Amino acid sequence: MDRRRFLATAGTLPWAVPLLRPGLSEAATGYPNRAITYVAPYPAGTTTDFVARAVAQALAAEVGQPVVVDNRGGAGGTIGSGLVAHAKPDGYTLLQGSTSTHGINPTLYSKLPYDAEKSFEPIGLIASSPLILIVNPQLPARTAQELIALARARPGTLRYGSAGNGSSQHLGGQLFESKANVDLMHVPYKGGSAAMTDLLGGQIDMMFEIFPTALPHMQSGRLRALGVTSLKRMPQLPELATLAESGVPGYEMATWHGMLAPAGTPRDIVVALNQSLARALATPALQARFAAAGLQAAPASPEDFGRFIHAEVRRWSGIVKASGARIE
C-alpha cells in the first residue's frame, strides 16, 4: 500500500484484530499492571514531545496505568529509538516513532543503533501533519506559481532555511526543487527556531514549516503562506491551496507519528495496545488537541502500520540520496 492510499483510507482501516482472552501469553496476563514508559526521542517542546504527552494522557485513561513520557533526545531521534530497540520486549517500554526515525534516518545515517523495520513491533499510526510553504513578504511572490517563476528567473539564489541537513524542512525543499524543476539554495541551521528568526528578518527567503510555528506569523502578516504540502487542503486552513494544485503536480509531504514496541513483544500485548491506542485517538479531547496543532489522527492496525513504515523507508531513501545529505 503506498503512502497516499494509506493516509487517504486511514480513517476506515480496521484499528485492531479482536483480542482473544484464551491463550494469552504469560507476559500478557494482567497487562498492564504497572506504569508504561513512553520514549519520545526528541527534547521537550518539540512536536514529538507534544504528541507523546497528549497520547500518554489519553492512553493512561484507557489502560488504567500511568504512561510516563521519557524524553531521550539527541542525534536526530536515534538515541531514544536505539534505547527502545534494545529494551525488554514486555510492553512496558514503548517508542513514539516518526518520519525521521523510521523514514529518513535509515538512509541519512551511515550507522544506526536500530533497524527501522526489524528492531520493532509496529503498534499503530497516531497522526500526520503537512508542512506549510512560507515566505518573507519582501519576496515578490504571492503564489506558488509566482515563486516558481521567480526561482527559474534567478536560479540558485532564493534561499530556504531548515533545522539542519536531512531534516523534514530540508527534504521538503529538496522535493520542491525536484517536482517544480527549480534550483534553490539550502541554508541549514542548528535548529528550526534559528531558521525562523532569519526568515522573519529577511536573511533567508522561505521555509517549509509545521503548522503551529507558522500560523502566528501568518496571522500577524510577518510571513506569507503560499501552499500546504498535503494532497488535500488542511481543515484548519481551507483557503490555502495545496502545492499539488498550485503548479507542483504530485507534490506530497507529511510528517507522521506512530507507536512501536521492541521486536519480540508478545502479539497479544501488541494487539491490546493497538486497541487502547485506537480508543484514545477517538476521544474528542485528544482530537481537539491534535486539530489545534494541525495534526490529523490516523489510527491503523499493526499490520498496516508495518507496511506503511516499509514504504516510507523506501520513499525517503530516494529523496535523501538526491539531497546529498549524509551523517557518518
MARSE-18870 format. One record per residue (C-alpha): residue number from 1; y negated, x negated, z negated. Coordinates in steps of 0.001 Angstrom, whole numbers, m for minus. Each point is the difference from the previous one (the first is absolute). Example, Ala and Ser with C-alpha at 12.3 -4.5 7.8 and 13.67 -1.06 7.14 Angstrom:
+-----+---------+---------+---------+
| pos |       y |       x |       z |
+-----+---------+---------+---------+
|   1 |    4500 |  m12300 |   m7800 |
|   2 |   m3440 |   m1370 |     660 |
+-----+---------+---------+---------+
***
This chain:
+-----+---------+---------+---------+
| pos |       y |       x |       z |
+-----+---------+---------+---------+
|   1 |       0 |       0 |       0 |
|   2 |   m3302 |   m1576 |     994 |
|   3 |   m2956 |     m86 |   m2334 |
|   4 |   m2005 |    2707 |    1799 |
|   5 |    2805 |    2531 |     m71 |
|   6 |     793 |    m856 |   m3614 |
|   7 |   m3507 |     638 |   m1325 |
|   8 |    m413 |    3075 |    2171 |
|   9 |    3087 |    1600 |   m1484 |
|  10 |    m156 |   m1432 |   m3516 |
|  11 |    m962 |    3328 |   m1490 |
|  12 |    3134 |    1681 |    1359 |
|  13 |    2522 |   m2731 |    m795 |
|  14 |    2640 |     684 |   m2662 |
|  15 |   m1222 |   m1597 |   m3158 |
|  16 |    3378 |    m807 |   m1445 |
|  17 |    3693 |     659 |      72 |
|  18 |    1169 |    2397 |   m2746 |
|  19 |     970 |   m1951 |   m3097 |
|  20 |    3591 |     722 |   m1016 |
|  21 |     503 |    m306 |   m3745 |
|  22 |    3758 |    m701 |     164 |
|  23 |     800 |   m3614 |     788 |
|  24 |   m3221 |   m1519 |   m1289 |
|  25 |     157 |   m3779 |    m305 |
|  26 |     114 |   m1383 |   m3515 |
|  27 |   m3526 |   m1401 |     448 |
|  28 |   m1333 |    3402 |    1037 |
|  29 |    1379 |    1912 |   m2985 |
|  30 |   m2998 |    1309 |   m1915 |
|  31 |   m2415 |   m1790 |    2358 |
|  32 |   m2749 |    m599 |    m829 |
|  33 |     228 |    m418 |   m3757 |
|  34 |   m2859 |   m2493 |    m407 |
|  35 |   m3219 |   m1104 |    1669 |
|  36 |     m43 |    m945 |    3703 |
|  37 |   m2049 |   m2993 |    1158 |
|  38 |   m1826 |     662 |    3252 |
|  39 |   m1218 |   m3257 |    1548 |
|  40 |   m3212 |     138 |    2030 |
|  41 |    m108 |   m3346 |    1830 |
|  42 |   m3801 |     m71 |     192 |
|  43 |   m2750 |    m250 |   m2638 |
|  44 |   m1571 |    2896 |   m1872 |
|  45 |   m2704 |    1807 |    1954 |
|  46 |    1750 |    m231 |    3373 |
|  47 |    1284 |    2979 |    1977 |
|  48 |    3552 |   m1018 |    m877 |
|  49 |    m914 |     113 |   m3677 |
|  50 |   m1673 |    3403 |     387 |
|  51 |    3043 |    1497 |    1721 |
|  52 |    2428 |   m1577 |   m2459 |
|  53 |   m1836 |    1409 |   m3030 |
|  54 |    m340 |    3453 |    1536 |
|  55 |    3698 |      71 |     877 |
|  56 |    1081 |   m1450 |   m3354 |
|  57 |   m1798 |    2734 |   m1903 |
|  58 |    1494 |    2788 |    2106 |
|  59 |    3465 |   m1570 |      67 |
|  60 |      77 |    m441 |   m3784 |
|  61 |    m478 |    3743 |    m391 |
|  62 |    2994 |     589 |    2282 |
|  63 |    2459 |   m2476 |   m1536 |
|  64 |   m1012 |     510 |   m3631 |
|  65 |    m502 |   m3718 |    m679 |
|  66 |   m3031 |   m2337 |     240 |
|  67 |    m571 |   m1657 |    3371 |
|  68 |   m1991 |   m3158 |    m715 |
|  69 |   m1993 |   m1639 |    2799 |
|  70 |     333 |   m3797 |     m39 |
|  71 |   m2558 |   m1763 |    2236 |
|  72 |    1541 |   m3181 |    1406 |
|  73 |   m2540 |   m1045 |    2600 |
|  74 |    m106 |   m3179 |    2044 |
|  75 |    1021 |   m1444 |    3345 |
|  76 |    m577 |    3198 |    1948 |
|  77 |    2411 |    2067 |   m2071 |
|  78 |    2881 |   m2459 |     298 |
|  79 |     120 |    m972 |   m3681 |
|  80 |     441 |    3521 |   m1344 |
|  81 |    2370 |     949 |    2798 |
|  82 |    2155 |   m3056 |    m659 |
|  83 |      76 |     848 |   m3693 |
|  84 |    1464 |    3447 |     677 |
|  85 |    2381 |   m1315 |    2656 |
|  86 |    1643 |   m2177 |   m2653 |
|  87 |    m165 |    2517 |   m2857 |
|  88 |    3057 |    1707 |   m1476 |
|  89 |     953 |    2892 |    2336 |
|  90 |     150 |    2664 |   m2681 |
|  91 |   m2913 |    2253 |    1002 |
|  92 |   m2328 |   m1254 |   m2719 |
|  93 |   m2006 |   m2427 |    2169 |
|  94 |   m1550 |    1484 |    3139 |
|  95 |   m2438 |   m1235 |    2639 |
|  96 |   m2851 |    1616 |    1810 |
|  97 |     435 |   m1463 |    3471 |
|  98 |   m2607 |     233 |    2728 |
|  99 |    m912 |    m795 |    3580 |
| 100 |    m647 |   m3578 |   m1076 |
| 101 |    3089 |    m656 |   m2122 |
| 102 |    2484 |    1734 |    2305 |
| 103 |   m1677 |     m95 |    3406 |
| 104 |   m2363 |   m2929 |     414 |
| 105 |    1248 |   m2653 |   m2439 |
| 106 |    3454 |    m544 |    1548 |
| 107 |   m1718 |   m1534 |    3042 |
| 108 |   m3210 |   m1272 |   m1611 |
| 109 |    1733 |   m2206 |   m2589 |
| 110 |    2322 |   m2798 |    1035 |
| 111 |    1897 |     425 |   m3285 |
| 112 |     357 |    3085 |   m2181 |
| 113 |    1741 |     388 |   m3369 |
| 114 |    1598 |    3172 |    1347 |
| 115 |    1352 |    1625 |    3145 |
| 116 |   m2022 |    3113 |     843 |
| 117 |    3124 |    1952 |     913 |
| 118 |    2974 |   m1636 |   m1714 |
| 119 |   m1524 |    m611 |   m3441 |
| 120 |    m848 |    3633 |    m778 |
| 121 |    1286 |    3545 |    m155 |
| 122 |   m2640 |    2308 |    1551 |
| 123 |    m781 |    2948 |   m2265 |
| 124 |   m2689 |    1826 |    1943 |
| 125 |   m3265 |    m193 |    1866 |
| 126 |   m2985 |     997 |   m2119 |
| 127 |   m3109 |     265 |    2164 |
| 128 |   m1864 |   m1385 |    2998 |
| 129 |   m3654 |    m487 |     838 |
| 130 |   m1874 |   m1113 |    3129 |
| 131 |   m2858 |   m2481 |     161 |
| 132 |   m3506 |     771 |    1215 |
| 133 |   m1855 |   m2099 |    2565 |
| 134 |   m3476 |    m525 |   m1462 |
| 135 |   m2927 |   m1980 |    1379 |
| 136 |   m3376 |   m1167 |   m1230 |
| 137 |   m2635 |    2463 |    1306 |
| 138 |   m1913 |   m2900 |    1553 |
| 139 |    2773 |    m255 |    2567 |
| 140 |   m1060 |    1995 |    3101 |
| 141 |    3195 |    2041 |     174 |
| 142 |     289 |    3591 |   m1194 |
| 143 |    3479 |     704 |    1381 |
| 144 |    3211 |   m1929 |     498 |
| 145 |    m580 |      79 |    3747 |
| 146 |   m3418 |   m1591 |    m423 |
| 147 |    1504 |   m2648 |   m2287 |
| 148 |    2641 |    m848 |    2594 |
| 149 |   m2653 |    m278 |    2723 |
| 150 |   m2094 |   m2255 |   m2227 |
| 151 |    2983 |   m2194 |    m853 |
| 152 |     874 |    m403 |    3685 |
| 153 |   m3580 |    m903 |     819 |
| 154 |    m105 |   m2569 |   m2826 |
| 155 |    3566 |   m1386 |    m213 |
| 156 |     874 |   m1959 |   m3108 |
| 157 |   m3291 |     689 |   m1784 |
| 158 |     472 |    3250 |   m1944 |
| 159 |    1239 |    m911 |   m3475 |
| 160 |    2457 |    2054 |   m2026 |
| 161 |     801 |    m831 |   m3603 |
| 162 |    3198 |     309 |   m2015 |
| 163 |    1459 |    m753 |   m3411 |
| 164 |    1762 |   m3002 |    1526 |
| 165 |    2371 |   m1127 |    2714 |
| 166 |    2914 |    2371 |     321 |
| 167 |   m1681 |    2806 |   m1960 |
| 168 |     154 |    3561 |    1312 |
| 169 |   m3710 |    m275 |     872 |
| 170 |     657 |   m3120 |    2069 |
| 171 |    2962 |    1504 |    1799 |
| 172 |   m1898 |    3251 |     570 |
| 173 |   m2562 |   m2053 |    1894 |
| 174 |    2710 |   m1920 |    1832 |
| 175 |    1583 |    3252 |    1147 |
| 176 |   m3422 |    1301 |    1075 |
| 177 |    m589 |   m3114 |    2105 |
| 178 |    3363 |     446 |    1696 |
| 179 |    m245 |    3740 |     630 |
| 180 |   m3676 |      15 |    1033 |
| 181 |     232 |   m3221 |    2020 |
| 182 |   m2913 |   m1673 |   m1803 |
| 183 |    m601 |   m3432 |   m1547 |
| 184 |   m1376 |      83 |   m3559 |
| 185 |    m671 |   m2708 |   m2599 |
| 186 |    2073 |     326 |   m3160 |
| 187 |   m1726 |   m1110 |   m3222 |
| 188 |    2504 |    m187 |   m2902 |
| 189 |   m1254 |     234 |   m3593 |
| 190 |    1606 |    m572 |   m3378 |
| 191 |     218 |    3716 |    m726 |
| 192 |   m1318 |    3222 |    1454 |
| 193 |   m3025 |     288 |   m2303 |
| 194 |   m1502 |   m3220 |    1340 |
| 195 |     472 |    1222 |    3562 |
| 196 |   m1615 |    3345 |    m846 |
| 197 |   m3018 |   m1776 |   m1530 |
| 198 |    m561 |   m1925 |    3218 |
| 199 |     498 |    3087 |    2144 |
| 200 |   m2681 |    1822 |   m1976 |
| 201 |   m2259 |   m3045 |     338 |
| 202 |     523 |    m302 |    3747 |
| 203 |    1771 |   m3379 |     m90 |
| 204 |    2949 |    1643 |    1766 |
| 205 |      m6 |    2989 |    2347 |
| 206 |    3049 |    2105 |    m794 |
| 207 |    3100 |     564 |   m2155 |
| 208 |    3113 |    2115 |    m227 |
| 209 |    m193 |    1338 |   m3554 |
| 210 |    1779 |    2440 |   m2305 |
| 211 |   m1491 |    3446 |    m574 |
| 212 |   m1124 |    m313 |   m3665 |
| 213 |   m1897 |   m3238 |     664 |
| 214 |   m1586 |    1088 |    3266 |
| 215 |    m992 |    3565 |    m935 |
| 216 |   m2944 |    m656 |   m2380 |
| 217 |   m1645 |   m2338 |    2509 |
| 218 |     582 |    2486 |    2813 |
| 219 |   m1599 |    2768 |   m2050 |
| 220 |   m3002 |   m2155 |    m906 |
| 221 |    m550 |   m1019 |    3618 |
| 222 |     407 |   m3684 |    m759 |
| 223 |    3036 |    m111 |    2285 |
| 224 |     993 |    2007 |    3073 |
| 225 |    3547 |    1276 |     612 |
| 226 |    1256 |    m135 |    3586 |
| 227 |    3577 |    1186 |    m362 |
| 228 |    3122 |     379 |   m2102 |
| 229 |    3196 |   m1938 |     714 |
| 230 |    2504 |    2865 |    m350 |
| 231 |    1198 |    2084 |    2944 |
| 232 |   m1343 |    3140 |   m1656 |
| 233 |   m3418 |     500 |   m1571 |
| 234 |    m267 |    m261 |   m3755 |
| 235 |    m320 |    3337 |   m1825 |
| 236 |   m2700 |   m1637 |   m2133 |
| 237 |   m2032 |    m978 |    3108 |
| 238 |     833 |    2589 |    2673 |
| 239 |   m3124 |    m862 |    2004 |
| 240 |    1025 |   m3661 |     401 |
| 241 |    2006 |    m546 |    3171 |
| 242 |    3077 |   m2203 |     136 |
| 243 |    m163 |   m3254 |    1923 |
| 244 |    2859 |    1295 |    2153 |
| 245 |   m2231 |    2813 |    1251 |
| 246 |   m3080 |   m2256 |     207 |
| 247 |     909 |   m2436 |    2722 |
| 248 |    2926 |   m1868 |   m1579 |
| 249 |    3133 |    1918 |    1101 |
| 250 |    3047 |    m608 |   m2180 |
| 251 |   m1918 |   m1580 |   m2853 |
| 252 |    1707 |     858 |   m3269 |
| 253 |     m36 |   m1738 |   m3329 |
| 254 |     553 |    1241 |   m3535 |
| 255 |     686 |   m1646 |   m3315 |
| 256 |    2843 |    1473 |   m2031 |
| 257 |    1569 |    m176 |   m3467 |
| 258 |    3584 |     590 |   m1049 |
| 259 |    2362 |    m396 |   m2945 |
| 260 |    2933 |   m2422 |       1 |
| 261 |    2646 |   m1253 |   m2424 |
| 262 |    1981 |   m3263 |     m10 |
| 263 |    2954 |    m127 |    2364 |
| 264 |    3164 |    1171 |   m1720 |
| 265 |   m1657 |    2761 |   m2021 |
| 266 |    2605 |    2779 |    m343 |
| 267 |    m254 |    2668 |    2670 |
| 268 |    m268 |    2874 |   m2456 |
| 269 |   m2975 |   m1652 |   m1716 |
| 270 |   m1700 |    m472 |    3380 |
| 271 |     556 |    3669 |     834 |
| 272 |   m1189 |    1167 |   m3411 |
| 273 |   m3179 |   m2071 |     334 |
| 274 |    m564 |    1324 |    3503 |
| 275 |     194 |    3578 |   m1260 |
| 276 |   m2356 |    m709 |   m2900 |
| 277 |   m2464 |   m1796 |    2289 |
| 278 |      24 |    2911 |    2441 |
| 279 |    m798 |    2456 |   m2785 |
| 280 |   m2782 |   m2271 |   m1263 |
| 281 |   m1548 |    m238 |    3480 |
| 282 |      31 |    3792 |     272 |
| 283 |   m2136 |     540 |   m3105 |
| 284 |   m3533 |    1261 |     755 |
| 285 |   m1576 |   m2531 |   m2370 |
| 286 |    1502 |   m2994 |    1808 |
| 287 |    m754 |    1426 |    3435 |
| 288 |   m3639 |     506 |   m1041 |
| 289 |    m265 |   m3612 |   m1189 |
| 290 |    1494 |   m1225 |    3266 |
| 291 |   m2296 |    2157 |    2141 |
| 292 |   m3077 |   m1354 |   m1769 |
| 293 |    1146 |   m3514 |     891 |
| 294 |     767 |     811 |    3642 |
| 295 |    3758 |     m95 |    m577 |
| 296 |    2572 |    2474 |    1272 |
| 297 |    3258 |     500 |   m1891 |
| 298 |    3011 |    m589 |    2252 |
| 299 |    3280 |     413 |   m1919 |
| 300 |    3243 |    m924 |    1734 |
| 301 |    3666 |    m594 |    m720 |
| 302 |    1218 |   m3516 |    m881 |
| 303 |    1728 |    m210 |    3373 |
| 304 |   m3104 |     899 |    1990 |
| 305 |   m2135 |   m2356 |   m2048 |
| 306 |    2486 |   m2793 |     685 |
| 307 |    m164 |     658 |    3733 |
| 308 |   m3791 |      98 |    m221 |
| 309 |    m122 |   m3443 |   m1652 |
| 310 |    2338 |   m1378 |    2675 |
| 311 |   m2369 |    1258 |    2717 |
| 312 |   m3101 |   m1282 |   m1825 |
| 313 |    1344 |   m3554 |    m293 |
| 314 |     554 |    m103 |    3749 |
| 315 |   m3288 |    1721 |     891 |
| 316 |   m2112 |   m2372 |   m2096 |
| 317 |    1895 |   m3055 |    1164 |
| 318 |   m1565 |     246 |    3453 |
| 319 |   m3508 |     655 |   m1348 |
| 320 |     130 |   m2875 |   m2505 |
| 321 |    1308 |   m2440 |    2603 |
| 322 |   m2762 |    1010 |    2432 |
| 323 |   m2619 |    m590 |   m2718 |
| 324 |    1177 |   m3574 |    m577 |
| 325 |     m92 |     537 |   m3773 |
| 326 |    2597 |   m1969 |   m1951 |
| 327 |     335 |    m953 |   m3662 |
| 328 |    2273 |   m2906 |    m793 |
+-----+---------+---------+---------+
***
